[in-house]
Amino acid sequence: MTTKQEELHDAVARALDATDDQALKEALDGVRAADLAELFPLLAEEDRSRLLFALDPHTAAETFIMLGEAVRGDVVEDLDTESLSELVSELPPDDAADFLGELPEEDAEKILDQLEAARSDQLGELLEYEEDSAGGIMTPDVVALKAASTVADAVEELRRTPQEEDLHEIYIVDEQHRPVGTVPLHRLVTSPPHTRLIDICEPDPVVVNVHDDQE
């Protein structure tokens, strides 16, 4: 361990041993999820779930998915379905589906039942695909609009559809919902509202079947 890692470990361990929530909060302040994930294997098993839920929900989920499979498995054993559902609700869809795919089907179904209907349906669809297929590795957090839509339509759709991941472009589809091009966000925000998306899109995106192997 580096000196910084040792200091973090010692501060967290002391706070956990003393059940000192304030000291734990101070020790964790500003620590990146990647550094937290490296800390987990060094802690006693009974302290790992306590540390996870001392974090804010977003950081907890980000840290959780970075854990090694064995350590994550130990944490899962200490958490009930409701707690796991809270974590899954904070994860990006592809990471959430990957995690659920590691669980016994019955356990995954229990977690899905705890989620909001739209989120549960979304993850259920991803779980239908093999992990290495195009469908299994893609994220559904994209915005797709028909070619005749305008810049104003796209802006309104973006306002109504919060994205869990950084969005750099929107997809343009034809009447059969087949992709015909993309519009980078920088081009979208610099175009007049009445401009048709088909007139400013970059054509011919790579099209794959959701069951195709990622290679």
C-alpha positions in Angstrom: 0.0 0.0 0.0 1.1 3.6 -0.6 1.3 6.0 2.3 -2.0 7.6 1.2 -3.8 4.2 1.1 -2.4 3.3 4.6 -3.7 6.6 6.0 -7.1 6.1 4.4 -7.3 2.5 5.7 -6.3 3.5 9.2 -8.7 6.4 9.4 -11.6 4.3 8.1 -10.8 1.3 10.3 -10.6 3.5 13.4 -14.0 5.1 12.6 -15.6 1.8 11.9 -14.3 0.3 15.1 -15.5 3.3 17.1 -18.8 3.5 15.3 -17.9 7.1 14.7 -20.1 8.3 11.8 -18.6 11.8 11.8 -15.0 10.6 11.7 -16.0 8.1 8.9 -17.6 10.8 6.9 -14.5 13.0 7.2 -12.2 10.2 6.2 -14.3 9.4 3.1 -14.7 13.1 2.0 -13.4 13.5 -1.5 -12.1 9.9 -1.9 -12.6 8.6 -5.4 -14.6 5.4 -6.0 -11.5 3.7 -7.5 -9.6 4.3 -4.3 -12.5 3.1 -2.2 -12.7 -0.1 -4.2 -9.0 -0.8 -3.5 -9.7 -0.3 0.3 -12.5 -2.9 0.5 -10.4 -6.1 0.3 -8.3 -4.8 3.3 -11.3 -4.4 5.6 -12.9 -7.1 7.7 -15.9 -8.7 5.9 -18.3 -7.4 8.5 -17.1 -3.8 7.9 -17.5 -3.8 4.1 -21.2 -3.4 3.9 -21.1 -0.8 6.7 -18.6 1.3 4.7 -20.6 0.9 1.5 -23.7 2.5 3.0 -21.7 5.3 4.7 -21.2 6.6 1.1 -23.7 8.7 -0.8 -25.8 6.5 -3.1 -24.0 7.4 -6.4 -20.5 6.8 -4.9 -21.7 3.6 -3.3 -22.9 2.2 -6.6 -19.8 3.3 -8.5 -17.6 1.7 -5.8 -19.7 -1.5 -5.7 -19.4 -2.2 -9.4 -15.6 -1.7 -9.2 -15.1 -4.3 -6.6 -13.5 -7.6 -7.5 -16.1 -10.4 -7.9 -15.1 -12.2 -4.7 -15.2 -9.1 -2.6 -18.5 -8.0 -4.2 -19.9 -11.5 -3.5 -19.0 -11.1 0.2 -20.8 -7.7 0.3 -23.9 -9.1 -1.4 -24.2 -11.8 1.2 -24.5 -9.1 3.9 -27.2 -7.1 2.0 -30.9 -7.7 1.8 -32.9 -7.4 -1.4 -34.0 -3.8 -0.7 -30.4 -2.6 -0.2 -29.3 -4.4 -3.4 -32.2 -2.8 -5.3 -31.1 0.6 -4.1 -27.6 -0.1 -5.5 -28.9 -1.4 -8.8 -31.1 1.6 -9.2 -28.0 3.9 -9.1 -25.9 1.8 -11.6 -25.8 2.5 -15.3 -28.1 0.0 -17.1 -25.3 -2.1 -18.7 -23.4 -2.4 -15.3 -26.7 -3.2 -13.5 -27.5 -5.9 -16.0 -24.0 -7.4 -15.8 -24.3 -7.6 -12.0 -27.8 -9.1 -12.1 -26.5 -11.6 -14.5 -23.9 -12.8 -11.9 -26.7 -13.7 -9.5 -28.9 -16.7 -9.3 -32.0 -16.1 -11.5 -34.3 -16.1 -8.5 -32.3 -13.5 -6.6 -32.1 -11.3 -9.7 -35.9 -11.5 -10.1 -36.4 -10.4 -6.5 -34.3 -7.3 -7.1 -36.1 -6.5 -10.4 -39.4 -6.7 -8.5 -38.2 -4.0 -6.1 -37.3 -1.5 -8.9 -39.6 0.9 -10.7 -41.4 -0.7 -13.6 -39.6 1.1 -16.4 -36.2 0.4 -14.9 -37.1 -3.3 -14.3 -38.3 -3.7 -17.9 -35.2 -2.0 -19.2 -32.8 -4.3 -17.3 -35.0 -7.4 -18.1 -34.5 -6.7 -21.8 -30.7 -6.4 -21.4 -30.6 -9.6 -19.4 -32.1 -11.5 -22.3 -29.0 -10.9 -24.4 -25.7 -12.8 -23.9 -23.1 -10.7 -22.2 -20.8 -10.6 -25.2 -23.4 -9.8 -27.8 -24.0 -6.3 -29.1 -27.3 -6.1 -27.1 -25.5 -7.2 -24.0 -22.8 -4.5 -24.1 -24.8 -1.6 -25.4 -26.5 0.9 -23.1 -30.2 1.9 -23.7 -29.4 5.4 -22.6 -29.6 6.9 -26.1 -31.9 9.4 -27.8 -33.3 8.5 -31.2 -35.5 10.7 -33.3 -37.1 10.4 -36.8 -35.4 12.0 -39.7 -38.1 14.6 -40.2 -37.8 15.9 -36.6 -36.3 19.3 -36.0 -33.6 20.7 -33.7 -36.4 22.0 -31.5 -37.9 18.6 -31.2 -34.5 17.1 -30.3 -33.9 19.7 -27.6 -37.3 19.1 -26.1 -36.7 15.3 -26.1 -33.4 15.8 -24.3 -35.1 17.9 -21.6 -37.7 15.2 -21.1 -35.2 12.2 -21.0 -32.6 12.4 -18.3 -29.4 10.6 -19.2 -27.5 8.4 -16.7 -24.3 8.6 -18.8 -22.6 11.4 -20.8 -24.4 11.9 -24.1 -22.4 13.1 -27.1 -24.8 12.5 -30.0 -28.4 11.6 -30.9 -29.4 9.0 -33.3 -31.6 9.6 -36.4 -33.9 6.7 -37.5 -36.2 6.1 -40.5 -39.8 5.2 -40.5 -38.9 1.5 -39.7 -36.7 2.7 -36.8 -33.5 1.8 -38.6 -30.6 4.1 -37.8 -29.6 6.4 -40.7 -27.2 8.8 -39.0 -26.2 10.7 -35.9 -26.1 14.4 -34.9 -23.3 15.5 -32.6 -24.6 17.6 -29.7 -22.3 20.5 -30.6 -23.9 20.7 -34.0 -27.4 20.4 -32.5 -26.9 23.4 -30.2 -25.5 25.6 -33.0 -28.3 25.0 -35.5 -31.5 27.0 -35.8 -34.5 25.4 -34.1 -36.4 24.8 -37.3 -33.6 22.8 -38.9 -34.4 19.2 -39.8 -32.2 16.7 -38.2 -31.7 14.8 -41.4 -30.1 17.9 -42.9 -27.4 18.1 -40.2 -26.8 14.4 -39.4 -23.7 12.4 -40.1 -24.8 9.4 -42.3 -24.2 5.7 -42.2 -23.7 4.7 -38.6 -22.4 1.2 -37.9 -25.5 -1.0 -37.6 -25.3 -4.3 -35.7 -27.9 -6.9 -34.7 -28.4 -7.0 -31.0 -27.5 -10.7 -31.0 -24.2 -10.3 -32.9 -21.0 -11.0 -31.0 -19.2 -7.8 -30.0 -16.2 -8.7 -32.2 
